[in-house]
Amino acid sequence: MRALLICYSVSRVGVDAPGAGLARMISSLGRWWHPAENVWLVSTGYRIDEVRDILSSQLDLGDQLLVLDITGQPWACSGIYPEAEAWMLDHVRGPTV
């Protein structure tokens, strides 16, 4: 399984905006944590290019999407709840800084 960081910026807001479809699609990719608006961490078997292609179908012209594989990478956090830190320890598996 890979730990992916997914960030996006969409130009339209509302019920039919890309953000709603993206959130549903991202949450279907695997075990996830949603630490901030438009930021997701997902543990999945998909490759980053596959995730990019899957999620791109929900984007409008001018929207932005970034998918990074952070598996095993160092990480640091502050002020997050214990369950979120546990998610990072379980899925990213990199050393904490």
C-alpha atoms as a printed R data frame, in Angstrom:
   type eleno elety resid chain resno       x      y       z
1  ATOM     1    CA   MET     A     1   0.000  0.000   0.000
2  ATOM     2    CA   ARG     A     2   1.105  3.533  -0.730
3  ATOM     3    CA   ALA     A     3   0.479  6.645   1.344
4  ATOM     4    CA   LEU     A     4  -0.518  9.448  -1.000
5  ATOM     5    CA   LEU     A     5  -0.902 13.152  -0.312
6  ATOM     6    CA   ILE     A     6  -3.652 14.633  -2.480
7  ATOM     7    CA   CYS     A     7  -4.228 18.398  -2.713
8  ATOM     8    CA   TYR     A     8  -6.532 20.262  -5.032
9  ATOM     9    CA   SER     A     9  -7.876 23.690  -5.839
10 ATOM    10    CA   VAL     A    10 -11.186 24.059  -7.660
11 ATOM    11    CA   SER     A    11 -12.667 27.216  -9.117
12 ATOM    12    CA   ARG     A    12 -16.361 26.397  -8.617
13 ATOM    13    CA   VAL     A    13 -18.027 25.856  -5.245
14 ATOM    14    CA   GLY     A    14 -21.423 24.407  -4.373
15 ATOM    15    CA   VAL     A    15 -23.268 21.113  -4.578
16 ATOM    16    CA   ASP     A    16 -22.375 20.401  -8.214
17 ATOM    17    CA   ALA     A    17 -18.814 21.736  -7.932
18 ATOM    18    CA   PRO     A    18 -15.804 19.488  -8.553
19 ATOM    19    CA   GLY     A    19 -14.868 19.477  -4.864
20 ATOM    20    CA   ALA     A    20 -17.906 17.395  -3.894
21 ATOM    21    CA   GLY     A    21 -17.172 14.751  -6.530
22 ATOM    22    CA   LEU     A    22 -13.475 14.761  -5.693
23 ATOM    23    CA   ALA     A    23 -14.152 14.169  -2.002
24 ATOM    24    CA   ARG     A    24 -16.398 11.183  -2.770
25 ATOM    25    CA   MET     A    25 -13.898  9.752  -5.217
26 ATOM    26    CA   ILE     A    26 -10.889 10.273  -2.921
27 ATOM    27    CA   SER     A    27 -12.639  8.596   0.000
28 ATOM    28    CA   SER     A    28 -13.314  5.568  -2.223
29 ATOM    29    CA   LEU     A    29  -9.595  5.046  -2.963
30 ATOM    30    CA   GLY     A    30  -8.738  3.471   0.400
31 ATOM    31    CA   ARG     A    31  -8.219  4.340   4.043
32 ATOM    32    CA   TRP     A    32  -8.035  8.099   4.313
33 ATOM    33    CA   TRP     A    33  -7.452 11.049   6.606
34 ATOM    34    CA   HIS     A    34  -8.721 14.521   5.683
35 ATOM    35    CA   PRO     A    35  -6.575 16.908   7.799
36 ATOM    36    CA   ALA     A    36  -7.434 20.204   6.084
37 ATOM    37    CA   GLU     A    37  -9.690 21.661   3.432
38 ATOM    38    CA   ASN     A    38  -8.700 20.284   0.016
39 ATOM    39    CA   VAL     A    39  -5.959 18.119   1.570
40 ATOM    40    CA   TRP     A    40  -6.253 14.338   1.868
41 ATOM    41    CA   LEU     A    41  -3.945 11.506   2.865
42 ATOM    42    CA   VAL     A    42  -4.921  8.131   1.429
43 ATOM    43    CA   SER     A    43  -3.506  4.653   1.924
44 ATOM    44    CA   THR     A    44  -4.161  2.877  -1.366
45 ATOM    45    CA   GLY     A    45  -2.932  0.262  -3.795
46 ATOM    46    CA   TYR     A    46  -3.230  2.713  -6.699
47 ATOM    47    CA   ARG     A    47  -0.164  4.373  -8.243
48 ATOM    48    CA   ILE     A    48   0.049  8.176  -8.283
49 ATOM    49    CA   ASP     A    49  -0.572  8.348 -12.045
50 ATOM    50    CA   GLU     A    50  -3.671  6.155 -11.657
51 ATOM    51    CA   VAL     A    51  -5.003  8.398  -8.893
52 ATOM    52    CA   ARG     A    52  -4.289 11.494 -10.990
53 ATOM    53    CA   ASP     A    53  -6.201 10.012 -13.923
54 ATOM    54    CA   ILE     A    54  -9.140  8.873 -11.758
55 ATOM    55    CA   LEU     A    55  -9.499 12.245 -10.036
56 ATOM    56    CA   SER     A    56  -8.879 14.354 -13.149
57 ATOM    57    CA   SER     A    57 -12.246 13.237 -14.478
58 ATOM    58    CA   GLN     A    58 -13.837 15.392 -11.748
59 ATOM    59    CA   LEU     A    59 -11.913 18.583 -12.563
60 ATOM    60    CA   ASP     A    60 -12.991 21.619 -14.543
61 ATOM    61    CA   LEU     A    61 -10.667 23.551 -16.834
62 ATOM    62    CA   GLY     A    62  -8.347 25.613 -14.619
63 ATOM    63    CA   ASP     A    63  -8.688 23.383 -11.538
64 ATOM    64    CA   GLN     A    64  -5.479 22.062 -10.005
65 ATOM    65    CA   LEU     A    65  -4.572 18.640  -8.610
66 ATOM    66    CA   LEU     A    66  -1.383 17.416  -6.921
67 ATOM    67    CA   VAL     A    67  -0.737 13.767  -5.982
68 ATOM    68    CA   LEU     A    68   2.458 12.841  -4.095
69 ATOM    69    CA   ASP     A    69   3.630  9.440  -2.859
70 ATOM    70    CA   ILE     A    70   4.811 10.051   0.721
71 ATOM    71    CA   THR     A    71   5.271  6.409   1.720
72 ATOM    72    CA   GLY     A    72   8.228  6.104   4.087
73 ATOM    73    CA   GLN     A    73   9.028  9.831   3.977
74 ATOM    74    CA   PRO     A    74   9.929 11.800   7.110
75 ATOM    75    CA   TRP     A    75   7.040 13.789   8.553
76 ATOM    76    CA   ALA     A    76   6.265 16.131  11.407
77 ATOM    77    CA   CYS     A    77   3.033 17.506  12.815
78 ATOM    78    CA   SER     A    78   1.735 19.685  15.602
79 ATOM    79    CA   GLY     A    79  -1.657 20.126  17.196
80 ATOM    80    CA   ILE     A    80  -3.333 17.135  15.583
81 ATOM    81    CA   TYR     A    81  -5.482 14.668  17.458
82 ATOM    82    CA   PRO     A    82  -4.016 11.269  18.511
83 ATOM    83    CA   GLU     A    83  -5.995  9.288  15.910
84 ATOM    84    CA   ALA     A    84  -4.512 11.398  13.124
85 ATOM    85    CA   GLU     A    85  -0.984 10.863  14.369
86 ATOM    86    CA   ALA     A    86  -1.719  7.131  14.604
87 ATOM    87    CA   TRP     A    87  -2.879  7.212  10.956
88 ATOM    88    CA   MET     A    88   0.462  8.735   9.952
89 ATOM    89    CA   LEU     A    89   2.421  6.165  11.947
90 ATOM    90    CA   ASP     A    90   0.398  3.283  10.478
91 ATOM    91    CA   HIS     A    91   0.310  4.371   6.848
92 ATOM    92    CA   VAL     A    92   3.214  6.716   6.051
93 ATOM    93    CA   ARG     A    93   5.652  4.699   8.172
94 ATOM    94    CA   GLY     A    94   8.420  7.252   7.759
95 ATOM    95    CA   PRO     A    95  10.488  8.599  10.621
96 ATOM    96    CA   THR     A    96   8.988 11.438  12.599
97 ATOM    97    CA   VAL     A    97  11.054 14.610  12.788
